[in-house]
Amino acid sequence: MFGSKKTDEEKAAAKRLSNIRVAAAQAGITVIGAKFHQAGQTAIPIEGSRVTIELGETARKRITVTRVALIGIFALWAKKDETKLYITIEHPDGVILYPVAAGKEPRARVFATLVNGEATGITRTPAE
């Protein structure tokens, strides 16, 4: 036969990567190979990444370190679109912020759960 047989661990890792690719595409995230890509930013690996999700209304009320890192001091004046959902992917190699339509929230949750390996909540403003 050609090549070698994959171990169960290799098969599981390939299946996980495939599931992440599909979920990422549905959430509006670009995955090429085993890395997340965003135009004008450094690609970061899927392994070791952490995904957080915020609704625009919540994200608008605070300035994150990630946001300052991405757009600098202008983060103080930049407004976030409240009809968007903000998916932040953090990794020791970098950070990528994806603004996507708020209607993709369920798909974004599935994506975040697959990457993080656990259920991921959405940051919401507490009811007052």
C-alpha positions as CSV (number, residue, x, y, z in Angstrom):
1,M,0.0,0.0,0.0
2,F,1.0,3.6,-0.4
3,G,1.7,5.8,2.6
4,S,1.1,4.9,6.2
5,K,-2.0,4.3,8.2
6,K,-3.2,7.1,10.4
7,T,-3.5,6.5,14.1
8,D,-6.7,7.0,15.9
9,E,-5.4,10.3,17.3
10,E,-4.4,11.6,13.8
11,K,-7.9,10.6,12.5
12,A,-9.5,12.5,15.4
13,A,-7.4,15.6,14.9
14,A,-8.2,15.6,11.1
15,K,-11.9,15.2,11.9
16,R,-11.8,18.1,14.4
17,L,-9.9,20.3,11.9
18,S,-12.5,19.5,9.2
19,N,-15.4,20.3,11.6
20,I,-13.7,23.6,12.6
21,R,-13.3,24.5,8.9
22,V,-16.9,24.0,8.2
23,A,-18.1,25.8,11.3
24,A,-15.7,28.7,10.5
25,A,-17.0,29.1,7.0
26,Q,-20.6,29.2,8.2
27,A,-19.7,31.9,10.8
28,G,-17.8,34.0,8.3
29,I,-14.3,33.1,9.4
30,T,-11.5,32.3,6.9
31,V,-9.5,29.1,7.5
32,I,-6.7,28.1,5.2
33,G,-4.7,25.0,6.1
34,A,-4.7,24.9,9.8
35,K,-4.6,28.7,10.3
36,F,-7.2,31.5,10.7
37,H,-6.7,34.3,8.1
38,Q,-7.9,37.9,7.9
39,A,-6.7,40.3,5.2
40,G,-3.9,42.6,6.4
41,Q,-3.2,40.6,9.5
42,T,-0.9,37.8,10.4
43,A,-2.4,34.3,10.1
44,I,-2.6,32.4,13.4
45,P,-2.8,28.7,14.1
46,I,-6.0,27.0,15.1
47,E,-4.2,24.9,17.7
48,G,-3.8,26.9,20.9
49,S,-6.4,29.6,19.9
50,R,-9.2,30.9,22.1
51,V,-12.4,32.3,20.7
52,T,-14.6,34.9,22.4
53,I,-17.8,36.3,21.1
54,E,-19.5,39.7,21.8
55,L,-22.6,41.3,20.6
56,G,-22.0,44.8,19.2
57,E,-24.2,46.4,21.9
58,T,-21.9,45.0,24.6
59,A,-18.7,45.5,22.8
60,R,-19.5,49.1,22.2
61,K,-19.6,49.8,25.9
62,R,-16.1,48.8,26.6
63,I,-12.7,49.1,25.0
64,T,-10.7,45.8,25.0
65,V,-7.0,45.4,25.0
66,T,-7.5,43.4,21.8
67,R,-9.2,46.3,20.2
68,V,-6.5,48.7,21.2
69,A,-3.8,46.3,19.9
70,L,-5.6,46.0,16.6
71,I,-6.4,49.7,15.9
72,G,-4.2,51.6,18.5
73,I,-5.2,54.6,20.4
74,F,-8.0,55.2,17.9
75,A,-10.0,52.5,19.8
76,L,-11.2,55.2,22.1
77,W,-13.2,56.9,19.4
78,A,-14.0,54.0,17.1
79,K,-17.6,52.9,17.3
80,K,-18.7,49.3,16.9
81,D,-21.7,48.5,14.8
82,E,-24.4,47.2,17.0
83,T,-25.9,45.0,14.3
84,K,-22.7,43.0,14.3
85,L,-21.3,40.2,16.3
86,Y,-17.6,40.4,17.1
87,I,-15.6,37.1,17.1
88,T,-12.1,37.5,18.6
89,I,-9.6,34.8,18.1
90,E,-6.6,35.0,20.4
91,H,-3.4,33.1,20.2
92,P,0.1,33.7,21.6
93,D,1.1,34.5,17.9
94,G,-1.5,37.2,17.5
95,V,-5.1,38.3,17.6
96,I,-7.7,38.5,14.9
97,L,-11.1,40.3,15.1
98,Y,-13.9,39.3,12.8
99,P,-17.0,41.5,12.6
100,V,-19.9,39.3,11.3
101,A,-23.6,39.7,11.0
102,A,-25.4,39.3,14.3
103,G,-27.7,36.7,12.6
104,K,-24.7,34.3,12.6
105,E,-24.8,34.1,16.4
106,P,-25.8,30.4,16.5
107,R,-23.1,29.4,14.0
108,A,-20.6,31.5,15.8
109,R,-21.3,29.6,19.0
110,V,-20.8,26.3,17.3
111,F,-17.5,27.5,15.9
112,A,-16.3,28.9,19.3
113,T,-17.3,25.6,21.0
114,L,-15.3,23.5,18.5
115,V,-12.2,25.7,18.8
116,N,-12.3,26.1,22.6
117,G,-13.4,22.6,23.2
118,E,-16.2,23.8,25.5
119,A,-19.5,25.6,25.4
120,T,-18.9,29.3,24.8
121,G,-21.4,31.9,26.0
122,I,-22.0,35.3,24.4
123,T,-21.2,38.4,26.5
124,R,-24.4,40.3,27.0
125,T,-25.3,43.4,28.9
126,P,-27.1,42.4,32.2
127,A,-30.7,43.4,32.4
128,E,-31.2,46.4,34.5
